[in-house]
Amino acid sequence: MNNRKYSCIIVDHFLLAESGAVTAEYDRDLQVARKYKAIADSYNISLILVIHEKKGKANSQIEKVIGRGLSATADCILRLSRNDSTTIATLYAAGRDIIEKNIVIEFDIETCRWKHSSEEIIEEIDINLSAIINYVVSKKEVTMSAQELASILKLKLNPIVIASLLDRNKSILDSNGISFERGRTNGKRKIILKYNEL
């Protein structure tokens, strides 16, 4: 790069810029992602990698977009999804420094810009959240790290996403008689879930 100052670079389409990366598995994804992260860190810039959504079923919003190798490296993941016949879309956001959320946005044809929509999202209970609820109900009380919970329930989510999932769905947990809080035991971060029969 020359002496010009850049604050953000967009690589579109990310995987096509990497020969052979389209069919990559975890190790290859991780290696490729670390290379781009090193560039972003070196120049102190944001680097946005554009990826097309994967086909078929996935266990989480993140897995619909990228594999575990890329999600382990990315600081933030955004997923824009919409039906071709509507101007309403959903922007899913998750990351190390933000609470996981779904934002309804609408395309303004006159200004050619996306704007926050007044529409509300109606979501089914996430399959991962459902597994956590069932586990807590059976155990009555759970105190462990998000990583330990993911391992026990075989959730394909990283710890940050699990904690964000619980934060974002406190109302659903409450309606199922489950309280949620964060804590520390021996200096290690723990999530504390307690079931109180309704």
Secondary structure, 3 states (H helix, E strand, C coil): CCCCCCCEEEECCCHHHCCCHHHCCHHHHHHHHHHHHHHHHHHCCEEEECCCCCCCCCCCHHHHHCCHHHHCCCCEEEEEEECCCCCEEEEEEEECCEEEEEEEEEEECCCCEEEECCCCCCCCCCHHHHHHHHHHHHHCEEEECHHHHHHHHCCCCCHHHHHHHHHHCHHHHHHCCEEEEEEEECCEEEEEEEECCC
